[in-house]
Amino acid sequence: MANAAPHIATAPANTQQRYEVRRADLPLSCPLPSMALWNSHPRVYLPVAQEGGEAQCPYCGAHFILVD
């Protein structure tokens, strides 16, 4: 049985100032799991559901909005 290749995050990190996220994306972190971490700030988890559906990253200022 062959091993599955690990998922490697390759999306550029922190390229936008506004991101729409869904409950399926929780727990929410910045940078997002799909983004490469090597060229960004340390990963931080944001309590978007507990903050009324919006949260802002303290490192890069990206604004996240929960849309569902």
C-alpha positions as CSV (number, residue, x, y, z in Angstrom):
1,M,0.0,0.0,0.0
2,A,1.5,3.3,-1.0
3,N,1.7,6.2,1.4
4,A,-0.3,9.3,0.6
5,A,1.8,12.4,-0.1
6,P,1.6,15.0,2.6
7,H,-0.3,18.2,1.8
8,I,2.1,21.1,1.4
9,A,0.7,24.6,1.9
10,T,1.8,26.6,-1.1
11,A,-0.6,29.6,-1.2
12,P,1.0,33.0,-0.6
13,A,0.5,34.1,3.0
14,N,-1.2,37.3,4.0
15,T,-1.8,38.7,0.5
16,Q,-5.3,40.1,1.3
17,Q,-6.6,42.3,4.0
18,R,-10.1,40.7,4.1
19,Y,-10.9,37.0,4.1
20,E,-14.4,35.4,4.2
21,V,-14.4,32.1,6.1
22,R,-17.0,29.5,6.9
23,R,-17.8,27.4,10.0
24,A,-16.2,24.5,8.2
25,D,-12.9,26.4,8.3
26,L,-12.9,26.6,12.1
27,P,-10.8,26.7,14.2
28,L,-9.6,29.8,12.3
29,S,-5.9,30.6,12.2
30,C,-3.8,33.3,10.5
31,P,-2.1,32.4,8.3
32,L,-4.8,30.0,7.0
33,P,-3.7,26.3,6.8
34,S,-3.5,26.5,3.0
35,M,-0.9,29.3,3.2
36,A,2.8,28.8,3.4
37,L,4.0,29.5,6.9
38,W,7.7,30.0,6.2
39,N,7.2,33.5,4.8
40,S,4.7,34.8,7.3
41,H,4.2,35.5,11.0
42,P,3.7,32.8,13.6
43,R,0.4,31.1,13.4
44,V,-2.2,32.6,15.7
45,Y,-5.7,31.2,16.3
46,L,-8.6,33.8,16.1
47,P,-11.9,33.4,18.0
48,V,-14.1,34.6,15.1
49,A,-17.2,32.7,16.2
50,Q,-16.9,34.1,19.8
51,E,-16.3,37.7,18.5
52,G,-19.5,38.2,16.7
53,G,-18.4,36.8,13.4
54,E,-15.4,39.0,12.8
55,A,-11.8,38.9,14.0
56,Q,-8.6,40.7,13.1
57,C,-5.1,39.2,13.2
58,P,-2.9,41.0,15.7
59,Y,0.2,40.4,13.5
60,C,-0.7,41.4,10.0
61,G,-4.1,43.1,10.5
62,A,-6.0,40.8,8.1
63,H,-9.7,41.0,8.8
64,F,-11.7,37.7,8.9
65,I,-15.5,37.6,8.5
66,L,-17.6,34.5,9.2
67,V,-20.1,34.3,6.4
68,D,-22.3,31.3,7.5
